[in-house]
Amino acid sequence: AALTGCLDVLAQHLVTLATLGAEGVPGAVTERLEDERPRVRAAALCCAARLNLAGDQTDRGFDRMAHDPDIEVRRNLAQALLDFAHDRLAFRCAVLLRDDDEDVRTGALRAAAAIRSAELLEEILQCFTVRGPRDEAGYALSALGDAAVPALGGIAADTEAPLSLRQRVPKLLATVDTDAAGAVLESLLSDPSEEIRFYAIRSLARITHEPGGYGEPSRALLMERIRAEVLQGHELQSLRRGLSSRDDPQRKSLLYEELGHRYRHVLERVFGLASMVEDPKMTAIIHWNLQSGDPRLKGNAVELIDTAFSRELSALAVPLVERRERTADLARAFPESGDRLREAVQSPVAAVLENADRWLRVCAAVGWPDQARRLDADLHAEVQTMLPLIEQILFLQSVPIFKELSGEELHFIAGITEEVSVPQGEIICQQGDPGDAMFLVLDGSVSVEVGGDEILRLGKSEVVGEMAVLDNLPRSADVVAAEDTELLRIDAQSFDELLQEKHQIVKGIFKVLSSRLRQSTARRVTDRGMEAVQSAES
């Protein structure tokens, strides 16, 4: 520790020399260029480069360190680049951005974010799109400001790029917060992807509401986008009305529930856009009341829309949230989509199979395989191979912690599950173990024990071990199979990687956990109140 401290002092001394200028004392720098200690040598090289000292010797020294087979040497060089953070070091940093080691690239990206040179744009983009790590690359891109905006806009607009990559762009543009970034966000409001539109709306609202931030988008543009989102909401509700008229509720469940989730996402986007047209606090209150599930609060929300919003906006929003509009009235309000709205009610399955996105078509093909075979034989064949996965999705829908998630979101979770058979009496996990997985009970039951005493028995559709996975703390109890049991195992690392890419899943899970906490708090308050009453009576 003492040696490390001494090395840090020497390195910081060189940083100070570079900051103040070392004219007259070049030897204080050059004598360290061949230092055996990588930390000091890297600092001396960066100091010399910044002060234009010992050109050839410095170039050779950088080249040797940047290509040294010892990873620690290269990491020390990356740290020195961060410490000195000068544009004269940009092309040195570019070499490390191409390094094979992720830790070296991470250090180089942090240095790039501090250097803020447009010379590094292409290498940073390569890390963002291909090499990784994407989080650090994103920070470096946002640090470049307007220089990175055209490239970020190109990634977001590329519908062939991975969605997980594209959806990062609006959040990065919000951190840039310039007119150029705002213009790109405005263009993303009409993106075909619902997720991209959601993040673009949220980012644009953020920079619009911040004092001194991006100027407000035009009202005409926002109203145009609100109208388009409202129309999509009516189309989804029309499909649900068409499905609800069918006899067998089980056959429509996956598609019907998915349409409901899509409708709620439409409301999020509509009120996100409305917050840039009307008072953002009032808009948030209205949206919260609509989400509460309380009929009284929903009624209050409709009244607020009618009185607090402009006539133009309330005329669009009230029918959407009340969900009572007749198809004929909708066709008059949206003449360009009248035929599609009527077909949605009269032939909902055909409308989905012929016009909807891939996941909705999969949901329809699951419930109506014969119709799918007639209209899209390739889709029908694909769905038949997916049936085991679909069964897992239907099971996950019954798990309380996942109840707020759509079938499409559960599809990603089902893709990282593993079925495990555990005989009676076998220990599934032990108290104090790291939380490397959570388990869902498919069949059978498990006993949660502390000190050999059972404190809880969990059965089908219940989850165990989720807290250790979410908070990364050791397990708080033993879990033992109470009988022969079938489990779904979800690996913690895979789950964490999924949460980083799919933020709606995070939101859904924490909404359930928050609800549990509120209910627990309410029960505790009620119990204490009863105890106080009983104590007073006695």
SEVEX-951035 format. One record per residue (C-alpha): residue in three letters; x, y, z. Coordinates in steps of 0.25 Angstrom, whole numbers, plus 5000, padded with zeros to 4 digits. Example, Ala and Ser with C-alpha at 12.3 -4.5 7.8 and 13.67 -1.06 7.14 Angstrom:
<atoms>
   aa     x     y     z
  Ala  5049  4982  5031
  Ser  5055  4996  5029
</atoms>
This chain:
<atoms>
   aa     x     y     z
  Ala  5000  5000  5000
  Ala  5012  5009  5003
  Leu  5018  5006  4990
  Thr  5005  5009  4983
  Gly  5004  5022  4990
  Cys  5018  5026  4986
  Leu  5015  5023  4972
  Asp  5003  5031  4972
  Val  5010  5043  4978
  Leu  5021  5042  4967
  Ala  5010  5041  4956
  Gln  5002  5053  4962
  His  5015  5061  4962
  Leu  5017  5059  4947
  Val  5002  5063  4945
  Thr  5005  5076  4953
  Leu  5018  5078  4944
  Ala  5009  5077  4932
  Thr  4999  5086  4937
  Leu  5008  5097  4941
  Gly  5018  5095  4930
  Ala  5032  5089  4931
  Glu  5040  5099  4923
  Gly  5054  5099  4929
  Val  5053  5086  4936
  Pro  5051  5075  4925
  Gly  5060  5066  4932
  Ala  5049  5064  4943
  Val  5041  5058  4932
  Thr  5050  5051  4923
  Glu  5058  5044  4934
  Arg  5045  5036  4937
  Leu  5042  5032  4922
  Glu  5050  5018  4924
  Asp  5045  5016  4939
  Glu  5043  5002  4942
  Arg  5030  5004  4949
  Pro  5019  5005  4939
  Arg  5010  5015  4947
  Val  5022  5025  4947
  Arg  5026  5022  4933
  Ala  5012  5024  4927
  Ala  5011  5037  4934
  Ala  5024  5042  4929
  Leu  5021  5038  4915
  Cys  5008  5046  4916
  Cys  5014  5058  4922
  Ala  5025  5058  4912
  Ala  5015  5057  4900
  Arg  5007  5068  4906
  Leu  5019  5077  4907
  Asn  5025  5073  4894
  Leu  5037  5067  4901
  Ala  5046  5056  4895
  Gly  5038  5053  4883
  Asp  5044  5040  4877
  Gln  5047  5035  4891
  Thr  5033  5038  4895
  Asp  5027  5031  4883
  Arg  5035  5019  4885
  Gly  5031  5018  4899
  Phe  5016  5019  4896
  Asp  5017  5009  4885
  Arg  5024  4999  4895
  Met  5014  5001  4906
  Ala  5002  5001  4897
  His  5006  4987  4892
  Asp  5012  4981  4904
  Pro  5007  4967  4906
  Asp  5005  4970  4921
  Ile  4991  4975  4922
  Glu  4994  4983  4935
  Val  5004  4991  4927
  Arg  4994  4995  4917
  Arg  4984  4998  4928
  Asn  4994  5007  4935
  Leu  4995  5015  4921
  Ala  4980  5016  4920
  Gln  4980  5022  4934
  Ala  4991  5032  4931
  Leu  4983  5036  4919
  Leu  4971  5039  4928
  Asp  4980  5047  4938
  Phe  4986  5056  4928
  Ala  4973  5057  4918
  His  4979  5066  4908
  Asp  4976  5066  4893
  Arg  4990  5064  4889
  Leu  4988  5050  4895
  Ala  4976  5047  4886
  Phe  4983  5038  4876
  Arg  4990  5031  4887
  Cys  4977  5028  4893
  Ala  4972  5023  4880
  Val  4982  5011  4880
  Leu  4976  5006  4894
  Leu  4962  5007  4889
  Arg  4965  4996  4880
  Asp  4971  4987  4891
  Asp  4966  4973  4892
  Asp  4965  4974  4907
  Glu  4952  4980  4912
  Asp  4957  4986  4924
  Val  4968  4994  4916
  Arg  4957  4999  4906
  Thr  4949  5003  4918
  Gly  4960  5011  4924
  Ala  4963  5017  4910
  Leu  4948  5021  4908
  Arg  4949  5028  4921
  Ala  4961  5036  4916
  Ala  4954  5039  4903
  Ala  4942  5044  4911
  Ala  4952  5054  4918
  Ile  4960  5057  4906
  Arg  4947  5061  4897
  Ser  4954  5060  4884
  Ala  4946  5058  4871
  Glu  4958  5050  4866
  Leu  4954  5039  4875
  Leu  4939  5038  4870
  Glu  4941  5026  4860
  Glu  4948  5018  4870
  Ile  4938  5021  4881
  Leu  4927  5017  4872
  Gln  4934  5004  4869
  Cys  4934  5002  4884
  Phe  4919  5006  4885
  Thr  4914  4997  4873
  Val  4924  4985  4873
  Arg  4935  4984  4883
  Gly  4929  4989  4896
  Pro  4927  4993  4907
  Arg  4915  5000  4903
  Asp  4912  5008  4915
  Glu  4926  5014  4916
  Ala  4926  5017  4901
  Gly  4912  5024  4902
  Tyr  4918  5033  4913
  Ala  4930  5036  4904
  Leu  4920  5039  4892
  Ser  4912  5049  4900
  Ala  4924  5056  4905
  Leu  4927  5059  4890
  Gly  4915  5067  4890
  Asp  4910  5072  4876
  Ala  4921  5065  4869
  Ala  4915  5051  4872
  Val  4900  5055  4869
  Pro  4900  5052  4854
  Ala  4906  5038  4857
  Leu  4897  5035  4868
  Gly  4885  5039  4860
  Gly  4890  5030  4849
  Ile  4890  5018  4859
  Ala  4876  5021  4864
  Ala  4870  5022  4850
  Asp  4876  5009  4845
  Thr  4865  4999  4847
  Glu  4874  4988  4844
  Ala  4883  4991  4856
  Pro  4880  4983  4869
  Leu  4869  4990  4877
  Ser  4877  4989  4889
  Leu  4887  4998  4883
  Arg  4877  5007  4877
  Gln  4869  5010  4890
  Arg  4882  5015  4897
  Val  4883  5027  4887
  Pro  4871  5035  4892
  Lys  4877  5035  4906
  Leu  4890  5039  4901
  Leu  4885  5050  4893
  Ala  4878  5055  4906
  Thr  4891  5057  4912
  Val  4896  5065  4900
  Asp  4885  5074  4901
  Thr  4887  5083  4889
  Asp  4879  5088  4878
  Ala  4885  5077  4869
  Ala  4882  5066  4879
  Gly  4867  5071  4881
  Ala  4865  5071  4866
  Val  4869  5056  4865
  Leu  4860  5053  4877
  Glu  4849  5060  4869
  Ser  4851  5051  4857
  Leu  4851  5039  4866
  Leu  4837  5042  4871
  Ser  4831  5035  4858
  Asp  4841  5023  4858
  Pro  4834  5010  4855
  Ser  4839  5004  4868
  Glu  4830  5007  4880
  Glu  4842  5006  4890
  Ile  4850  5016  4882
  Arg  4838  5025  4882
  Phe  4836  5024  4897
  Tyr  4851  5027  4900
  Ala  4851  5038  4890
  Ile  4839  5044  4897
  Arg  4844  5043  4910
  Ser  4858  5049  4906
  Leu  4852  5060  4899
  Ala  4842  5064  4910
  Arg  4854  5064  4920
  Ile  4863  5074  4912
  Thr  4850  5082  4909
  His  4847  5083  4924
  Glu  4861  5087  4928
  Pro  4863  5102  4931
  Gly  4872  5107  4919
  Gly  4871  5094  4912
  Tyr  4866  5091  4898
  Gly  4855  5100  4893
  Glu  4841  5094  4892
  Pro  4837  5085  4880
  Ser  4826  5091  4872
  Arg  4812  5089  4877
  Ala  4808  5085  4863
  Leu  4818  5074  4863
  Leu  4815  5069  4877
  Met  4800  5069  4873
  Glu  4802  5061  4861
  Arg  4810  5051  4869
  Ile  4799  5050  4880
  Arg  4789  5048  4869
  Ala  4797  5036  4863
  Glu  4799  5030  4877
  Val  4784  5032  4880
  Leu  4780  5025  4867
  Gln  4789  5013  4870
  Gly  4782  5012  4884
  His  4769  5012  4878
  Glu  4773  5001  4868
  Leu  4778  4992  4880
  Gln  4765  4994  4887
  Ser  4757  4991  4875
  Leu  4765  4978  4874
  Arg  4762  4975  4888
  Arg  4747  4978  4886
  Gly  4747  4968  4874
  Leu  4754  4957  4882
  Ser  4745  4959  4895
  Ser  4733  4956  4886
  Arg  4738  4941  4884
  Asp  4733  4930  4892
  Asp  4746  4923  4898
  Pro  4754  4933  4907
  Gln  4766  4923  4908
  Arg  4768  4924  4893
  Lys  4770  4939  4893
  Ser  4778  4940  4906
  Leu  4792  4942  4901
  Leu  4788  4952  4890
  Tyr  4777  4959  4898
  Glu  4787  4962  4909
  Glu  4798  4966  4900
  Leu  4789  4976  4893
  Gly  4785  4981  4907
  His  4800  4984  4911
  Arg  4802  4991  4897
  Tyr  4790  5000  4900
  Arg  4796  5004  4914
  His  4810  5007  4907
  Val  4802  5016  4897
  Leu  4796  5023  4909
  Glu  4811  5025  4914
  Arg  4815  5031  4901
  Val  4802  5040  4899
  Phe  4804  5046  4913
  Gly  4819  5048  4911
  Leu  4816  5056  4899
  Ala  4805  5063  4906
  Ser  4815  5068  4916
  Met  4822  5076  4906
  Val  4808  5082  4902
  Glu  4802  5084  4915
  Asp  4806  5086  4929
  Pro  4816  5075  4932
  Lys  4812  5073  4947
  Met  4797  5073  4944
  Thr  4800  5063  4933
  Ala  4807  5054  4942
  Ile  4796  5054  4952
  Ile  4786  5050  4942
  His  4794  5039  4937
  Trp  4797  5034  4951
  Asn  4782  5034  4954
  Leu  4779  5026  4941
  Gln  4789  5016  4945
  Ser  4784  5014  4959
  Gly  4773  5004  4956
  Asp  4764  5012  4965
  Pro  4751  5016  4957
  Arg  4749  5029  4966
  Leu  4763  5033  4962
  Lys  4761  5030  4948
  Gly  4748  5038  4948
  Asn  4756  5050  4953
  Ala  4766  5048  4943
  Val  4756  5049  4932
  Glu  4750  5062  4938
  Leu  4764  5068  4939
  Ile  4767  5065  4924
  Asp  4754  5071  4920
  Thr  4757  5084  4929
  Ala  4772  5085  4929
  Phe  4776  5081  4915
  Ser  4773  5089  4903
  Arg  4760  5086  4895
  Glu  4769  5080  4884
  Leu  4776  5071  4893
  Ser  4765  5067  4902
  Ala  4756  5063  4889
  Leu  4767  5053  4886
  Ala  4771  5048  4900
  Val  4757  5046  4907
  Pro  4751  5036  4897
  Leu  4765  5028  4898
  Val  4764  5027  4913
  Glu  4749  5025  4914
  Arg  4750  5014  4903
  Arg  4735  5015  4900
  Glu  4736  5021  4886
  Arg  4728  5014  4875
  Thr  4735  5009  4863
  Ala  4727  5018  4854
  Asp  4731  5030  4862
  Leu  4745  5026  4862
  Ala  4745  5024  4847
  Arg  4739  5039  4845
  Ala  4750  5044  4855
  Phe  4761  5036  4847
  Pro  4756  5035  4833
  Glu  4769  5030  4828
  Ser  4768  5018  4837
  Gly  4753  5015  4836
  Asp  4755  5002  4829
  Arg  4766  4997  4838
  Leu  4758  5000  4851
  Arg  4745  4993  4845
  Glu  4753  4981  4842
  Ala  4760  4981  4855
  Val  4746  4979  4862
  Gln  4740  4970  4851
  Ser  4752  4961  4848
  Pro  4762  4963  4859
  Val  4771  4950  4857
  Ala  4772  4953  4842
  Ala  4775  4967  4845
  Val  4787  4963  4854
  Leu  4792  4952  4845
  Glu  4792  4961  4833
  Asn  4797  4974  4838
  Ala  4802  4974  4852
  Asp  4817  4973  4857
  Arg  4824  4959  4858
  Trp  4821  4957  4873
  Leu  4806  4960  4872
  Arg  4805  4951  4860
  Val  4812  4940  4868
  Cys  4802  4942  4879
  Ala  4790  4941  4869
  Ala  4796  4928  4863
  Val  4797  4922  4877
  Gly  4782  4924  4879
  Trp  4777  4921  4865
  Pro  4787  4912  4859
  Asp  4777  4908  4847
  Gln  4775  4922  4843
  Ala  4790  4924  4844
  Arg  4792  4912  4835
  Arg  4783  4918  4824
  Leu  4788  4932  4825
  Asp  4803  4930  4828
  Ala  4808  4916  4827
  Asp  4823  4920  4830
  Leu  4818  4927  4843
  His  4810  4915  4847
  Ala  4822  4905  4845
  Glu  4831  4915  4853
  Val  4821  4916  4865
  Gln  4819  4901  4866
  Thr  4834  4900  4869
  Met  4832  4911  4879
  Leu  4821  4904  4887
  Pro  4830  4899  4899
  Leu  4835  4914  4900
  Ile  4821  4919  4899
  Glu  4817  4909  4910
  Gln  4828  4915  4919
  Ile  4823  4929  4916
  Leu  4809  4925  4920
  Phe  4815  4920  4933
  Leu  4823  4932  4936
  Gln  4810  4940  4934
  Ser  4805  4933  4947
  Val  4817  4937  4955
  Pro  4814  4949  4964
  Ile  4827  4956  4962
  Phe  4825  4956  4947
  Lys  4810  4960  4947
  Glu  4813  4974  4941
  Leu  4821  4969  4929
  Ser  4816  4967  4915
  Gly  4817  4954  4908
  Glu  4828  4960  4899
  Glu  4836  4963  4911
  Leu  4834  4950  4917
  His  4838  4944  4904
  Phe  4852  4949  4907
  Ile  4852  4944  4922
  Ala  4847  4930  4917
  Gly  4859  4930  4908
  Ile  4869  4930  4919
  Thr  4862  4920  4928
  Glu  4866  4905  4931
  Glu  4857  4894  4936
  Val  4863  4887  4948
  Ser  4858  4874  4955
  Val  4861  4873  4970
  Pro  4858  4861  4978
  Gln  4851  4862  4992
  Gly  4861  4866  5003
  Glu  4872  4872  4993
  Ile  4877  4886  4997
  Ile  4875  4896  4986
  Cys  4883  4907  4992
  Gln  4889  4910  5006
  Gln  4889  4922  5015
  Gly  4901  4931  5013
  Asp  4903  4926  4998
  Pro  4904  4937  4987
  Gly  4891  4939  4980
  Asp  4895  4933  4967
  Ala  4881  4929  4962
  Met  4866  4931  4966
  Phe  4856  4919  4965
  Leu  4842  4918  4961
  Val  4834  4906  4965
  Leu  4828  4899  4953
  Asp  4822  4887  4961
  Gly  4824  4882  4975
  Ser  4828  4891  4987
  Val  4841  4896  4994
  Ser  4843  4899  5009
  Val  4850  4912  5013
  Glu  4858  4909  5026
  Val  4867  4916  5036
  Gly  4875  4908  5046
  Gly  4867  4896  5042
  Asp  4853  4902  5045
  Glu  4844  4904  5034
  Ile  4839  4918  5033
  Leu  4832  4917  5019
  Arg  4826  4907  5009
  Leu  4826  4911  4995
  Gly  4818  4904  4984
  Lys  4815  4905  4969
  Ser  4817  4919  4962
  Glu  4824  4924  4974
  Val  4838  4929  4974
  Val  4850  4927  4983
  Gly  4864  4934  4983
  Glu  4859  4947  4976
  Met  4864  4957  4986
  Ala  4878  4951  4986
  Val  4879  4953  4971
  Leu  4873  4967  4971
  Asp  4882  4973  4983
  Asn  4894  4964  4981
  Leu  4895  4960  4996
  Pro  4897  4946  5001
  Arg  4885  4937  5003
  Ser  4877  4939  5016
  Ala  4872  4925  5017
  Asp  4873  4910  5013
  Val  4864  4905  5002
  Val  4861  4890  5002
  Ala  4852  4882  4993
  Ala  4840  4878  5002
  Glu  4836  4868  4991
  Asp  4841  4864  4977
  Thr  4840  4877  4971
  Glu  4842  4883  4957
  Leu  4848  4897  4956
  Leu  4851  4908  4946
  Arg  4865  4913  4949
  Ile  4869  4928  4944
  Asp  4883  4931  4945
  Ala  4887  4944  4952
  Gln  4897  4949  4942
  Ser  4888  4946  4930
  Phe  4876  4953  4937
  Asp  4885  4965  4940
  Glu  4889  4966  4926
  Leu  4875  4965  4921
  Leu  4871  4976  4931
  Gln  4882  4985  4926
  Glu  4876  4984  4912
  Lys  4861  4983  4915
  His  4858  4994  4925
  Gln  4843  4992  4924
  Ile  4845  4979  4930
  Val  4852  4986  4942
  Lys  4840  4995  4943
  Gly  4830  4984  4943
  Ile  4838  4976  4954
  Phe  4840  4988  4963
  Lys  4825  4992  4961
  Val  4822  4979  4968
  Leu  4832  4980  4979
  Ser  4828  4994  4982
  Ser  4813  4990  4983
  Arg  4817  4979  4992
  Leu  4825  4989  5001
  Arg  4813  4998  5001
  Gln  4804  4987  5005
  Ser  4813  4983  5016
  Thr  4815  4997  5022
  Ala  4800  4999  5022
  Arg  4798  4986  5029
  Arg  4809  4990  5039
  Val  4802  5003  5041
  Thr  4788  4996  5043
  Asp  4794  4986  5053
  Arg  4800  4997  5061
  Gly  4787  5005  5061
  Met  4780  4993  5066
  Glu  4790  4991  5077
  Ala  4789  5005  5082
  Val  4773  5004  5082
  Gln  4774  4991  5090
  Ser  4784  4997  5100
  Ala  4775  5009  5102
  Glu  4763  5000  5104
  Ser  4771  4992  5115
</atoms>
